[in-house]
Amino acid sequence: MSDNDELQQIAHLRREYTKGGLRRRDLPADPLTLFERWLSQACEAKLA
């Protein structure tokens, strides 16, 4: 596999991240709550 093929495969996996954001006002007061939320989402997506 050439370097170009590998780059195209990586580019295909890229996601658009400009649709969402992380704002302090949207965060829970307890950082562990946020971590639990992130971990749960990662598990649901089979990333963890």
C-alpha positions as CSV (number, residue, x, y, z in Angstrom):
1,M,0.0,0.0,0.0
2,S,1.4,3.4,-0.9
3,D,1.6,6.4,1.4
4,N,-1.1,8.1,-0.7
5,D,-3.5,5.2,-0.2
6,E,-2.9,5.3,3.5
7,L,-3.6,9.0,3.6
8,Q,-6.8,8.6,1.6
9,Q,-8.0,5.9,4.1
10,I,-7.2,8.2,7.0
11,A,-9.0,11.1,5.3
12,H,-12.1,8.9,4.9
13,L,-12.2,8.3,8.6
14,R,-12.1,12.0,9.5
15,R,-15.2,13.5,11.1
16,E,-16.4,17.1,10.9
17,Y,-16.1,18.7,14.3
18,T,-17.3,22.2,13.6
19,K,-20.9,21.4,14.3
20,G,-20.5,21.1,18.0
21,G,-18.6,22.8,20.7
22,L,-17.7,22.7,24.3
23,R,-18.9,25.7,26.3
24,R,-18.1,26.2,29.9
25,R,-21.8,27.2,30.6
26,D,-22.9,23.8,29.2
27,L,-20.6,21.8,31.5
28,P,-21.8,20.1,34.6
29,A,-20.4,21.4,37.9
30,D,-18.8,18.1,38.7
31,P,-16.1,17.1,36.2
32,L,-16.7,13.4,36.9
33,T,-20.2,13.8,35.6
34,L,-18.8,15.0,32.3
35,F,-16.3,12.1,32.2
36,E,-19.0,9.6,32.9
37,R,-21.1,11.1,30.0
38,W,-18.1,10.9,27.6
39,L,-17.2,7.4,28.7
40,S,-20.8,6.3,28.2
41,Q,-20.9,7.8,24.7
42,A,-17.6,6.2,23.8
43,C,-18.8,2.8,25.0
44,E,-22.1,3.1,23.0
45,A,-20.0,3.9,19.9
46,K,-17.8,0.9,20.7
47,L,-14.7,3.2,21.0
48,A,-13.9,2.1,24.6
